[in-house]
Amino acid sequence: MYLGNPLLPIKFTPAEAVEKINKEIKKKNWYEYELTPLKLTLVPYFLFNYHYYIENDNEGKNVIKSTVHGILAVDGHDIKVRTDLVDILKHNWKNTVQEVPRGEFSERYCNIDKKDQNEVLQLKTAQYFNVPKANVVVSEPRKLLLPEYWTVAKLNEKKYDITFNSVDGSLSGIKELPERQKGYMEITKETFNELKNPKSWFMYSAQVIEEVIALFLHPSQKHNKNHSNSSSINTKPKVNLSIFESRGILILIILLAVLLIIASIFKIKFF
């Protein structure tokens, strides 16, 4: 069985796609989440040459001032210009196949009719470059199918669509995922592990000095303002623990704790 349009090569397996998606999600400190099973989706795209010209009024006559030429890509389903996919389509269209990929897949409906495709591509080009439609010429349009793995990440009771381009391995939708704030126990555990490397001591030593100086020389103005207004507002003050999220402050606390333990063991008196 053959596809109606050429399919760009699938260079990544579903397992490789899942591995990369999981890796990127964990970079945002998420470890408890769900991924729906990957679905292979074939998305129609148009790759074409565009040409447009800029005119000047010269003594009542329209004279062509300059011409611009290039290549664009338009998503045939969403009908959107995708400049980020031009190189991928351009460098892989000669390696397309007509055979149906193995396993289950779905093909997105193309919302650009064949008889109207040149006019629609001309319209989208004119819109993208903000020039009159009559000044645009479209040539050699190629309709291609781009294979993508699609999944939904469920985290923090919210759902996020993630798309994996199976031609170049790029991801869409990861940037929309919020970064999870690490807990104090996580930060402490990571800090202890990093301190096993002697190089980390130099980095953290500088950070401790900087943050301690900043703590004493630049107290929070917001805190002072809230404190001055506390008499007019009958609310209980909230304890701000954000300072303990700093690795530098955490190292300082650890060093003080170690010093106190040593002092108690050897009965050393500081005062």
C-alpha positions in Angstrom: 0.0 0.0 0.0 1.3 3.4 -1.0 0.7 6.9 0.4 -0.8 9.6 -1.7 2.1 11.9 -1.0 5.9 11.3 -0.3 6.8 10.7 3.3 10.0 12.1 4.8 12.3 9.4 6.4 11.6 8.2 9.9 15.0 8.3 11.6 14.0 7.7 15.2 12.2 4.8 16.9 9.3 5.4 19.4 11.7 4.1 22.2 14.2 6.8 21.3 11.5 9.4 21.2 10.3 8.5 24.7 13.8 8.4 26.1 14.5 12.0 24.9 11.1 13.3 26.0 11.7 11.8 29.5 15.2 13.3 29.6 13.9 16.8 28.8 11.0 16.6 31.3 13.4 15.5 34.1 15.6 18.5 33.3 12.7 20.6 34.6 12.8 18.6 37.9 9.7 16.5 37.2 9.9 12.8 38.2 6.3 11.9 38.9 4.3 12.3 35.7 2.6 10.3 33.0 3.0 10.1 29.2 0.3 8.8 27.0 1.3 6.2 24.4 3.1 7.8 21.4 1.0 8.2 18.2 2.7 8.5 14.8 1.1 11.3 12.9 1.8 12.3 9.3 1.5 16.1 8.9 1.1 17.6 5.3 3.5 20.4 4.4 4.2 22.4 1.4 7.8 23.4 0.4 8.0 26.0 -2.3 10.0 28.8 -3.9 8.7 32.3 -3.4 9.5 35.5 -5.3 8.2 39.0 -4.6 9.0 42.5 -5.6 9.0 46.0 -4.0 7.8 49.0 -6.1 8.5 52.7 -6.1 6.4 55.5 -7.5 8.6 57.2 -10.1 6.8 60.1 -11.8 3.5 58.4 -11.6 4.8 55.1 -12.8 5.3 52.0 -10.6 8.9 50.9 -10.9 10.3 47.7 -9.4 12.9 48.7 -6.8 14.0 45.3 -5.6 13.2 41.6 -5.8 13.4 38.9 -3.1 13.6 35.2 -3.6 13.7 32.2 -1.2 12.1 29.1 0.1 9.2 28.7 2.6 7.2 25.9 4.2 3.6 26.0 5.1 1.7 23.5 7.4 -1.1 22.2 5.2 -3.3 21.3 8.2 -2.9 24.5 10.3 -2.1 26.6 7.3 0.8 28.4 9.0 4.2 29.4 7.7 7.0 27.3 9.3 10.3 28.8 8.6 11.9 26.5 11.3 11.1 23.5 9.1 12.5 24.8 5.8 15.9 23.2 6.1 14.5 19.9 7.3 12.1 19.6 4.4 14.7 20.9 1.9 17.5 18.6 2.9 15.3 15.4 3.2 12.7 15.6 0.4 15.0 13.6 -2.0 14.9 10.7 0.6 11.1 10.5 0.8 9.3 7.2 0.4 5.8 6.4 -0.8 5.3 3.3 1.4 3.1 3.3 4.5 5.1 3.2 7.7 5.0 0.2 9.9 2.5 0.1 12.8 -0.4 2.4 13.5 -0.4 5.9 12.3 -2.8 8.7 11.4 -2.6 11.3 8.6 -3.8 14.8 9.3 -6.3 16.3 6.9 -4.8 18.8 4.5 -6.9 22.0 4.5 -5.4 23.3 1.2 -7.1 21.9 -1.9 -4.8 21.0 -4.8 -6.5 23.4 -7.2 -6.1 26.3 -4.8 -2.7 25.5 -3.4 -0.7 28.1 -5.4 -3.1 30.9 -4.5 -3.2 29.9 -0.8 0.7 29.7 -0.7 0.8 33.1 -2.4 -1.6 34.5 0.2 0.4 33.2 3.2 3.7 34.4 1.7 2.3 37.9 1.2 1.0 37.9 4.7 4.3 36.7 6.2 6.4 39.3 4.4 3.7 42.0 4.6 3.6 42.7 0.9 0.7 42.9 -1.6 -0.5 39.5 -2.8 -0.2 40.7 -6.4 3.5 41.2 -5.9 4.1 37.5 -5.0 4.9 34.6 -7.3 5.0 31.0 -6.1 6.7 28.2 -8.0 7.5 24.5 -7.7 5.4 23.6 -4.7 6.0 20.1 -3.2 3.6 18.5 -0.9 5.4 16.3 1.7 4.3 14.3 4.8 6.3 15.0 8.0 6.3 12.1 10.5 5.8 13.2 14.1 5.3 11.3 17.3 2.7 12.9 19.5 2.0 12.4 23.2 0.5 14.2 26.2 2.5 14.7 29.4 0.3 14.7 32.6 2.0 16.5 35.5 0.7 18.5 38.4 -2.9 17.7 37.3 -2.4 19.5 34.0 -1.9 18.2 30.4 0.7 19.4 27.9 1.0 18.4 24.3 4.5 17.3 23.2 5.5 16.6 19.6 8.7 14.8 18.6 10.0 15.3 15.0 11.1 11.9 13.9 13.2 13.3 11.1 15.6 15.5 13.2 14.7 14.6 16.7 13.5 18.1 17.7 10.8 18.6 20.3 7.9 21.0 20.5 5.9 21.7 23.6 8.7 21.2 26.2 9.1 24.9 26.7 5.5 25.2 27.8 6.2 22.8 30.7 6.7 24.7 34.0 9.8 24.0 36.0 9.2 22.3 39.3 10.7 23.9 42.4 13.0 21.5 44.2 12.3 20.7 47.8 14.9 21.4 50.6 15.7 17.7 50.9 16.4 17.4 47.2 18.7 20.4 47.3 20.5 19.1 50.4 21.1 15.7 48.8 22.4 17.1 45.6 24.7 19.5 47.5 26.2 16.7 49.5 26.8 14.6 46.3 28.4 17.6 44.6 30.7 18.2 47.6 32.3 14.9 46.9 34.1 16.6 44.1 36.9 18.9 45.4 36.3 21.3 42.5 32.8 22.1 43.9 34.3 23.5 47.1 36.0 26.4 45.2 32.7 27.2 43.4 30.6 27.1 46.5 33.2 29.0 48.6 32.9 32.0 46.2 29.1 31.7 46.2 29.0 31.6 50.0 31.1 34.8 50.2 28.9 36.6 47.6 25.6 35.7 49.2 26.7 36.4 52.8 27.9 39.9 51.7 24.7 40.5 49.8 22.6 39.3 52.8 24.2 41.9 55.1 24.7 44.8 52.7 21.4 44.6 50.7 18.6 43.7 53.0 15.2 43.2 51.4 13.4 46.5 51.0 10.2 44.6 50.4 10.5 43.0 53.8 11.0 46.3 55.5 8.0 47.8 53.7 5.8 45.0 54.7 7.0 45.3 58.3 6.3 49.0 58.5 2.7 48.4 57.3 2.1 45.5 59.6 0.5 47.7 62.3 -2.3 48.7 59.9 -3.0 45.2 58.8 -3.9 42.6 61.4 -2.3 39.5 59.8 0.3 37.1 61.0 3.7 37.5 59.4 4.8 34.7 57.1 8.2 33.1 57.4 10.2 33.3 54.2 12.2 30.2 53.7 13.4 30.9 50.2 16.9 31.8 51.5 17.5 28.1 52.3 17.0 27.3 48.6 20.4 28.9 47.9 23.3 26.4 47.6 25.7 28.9 49.0 23.6 29.5 52.2 23.1 25.7 52.5 26.9 25.1 52.4 27.4 27.8 55.1 24.8 26.0 57.3 26.5 22.6 56.7 29.9 24.0 57.6 28.6 25.6 60.8 26.9 22.3 61.7 30.1 20.4 61.1 32.0 22.9 63.2 29.6 22.6 66.1 29.8 18.8 65.9 33.6 18.9 66.0 33.4 21.4 68.9 31.1 19.2 70.9 33.3 16.1 70.3 36.5 17.8 71.3 34.8 20.1 73.9 36.1 23.2 72.2 34.8 26.5 73.5 34.5 29.4 71.1 33.5 32.0 73.8 
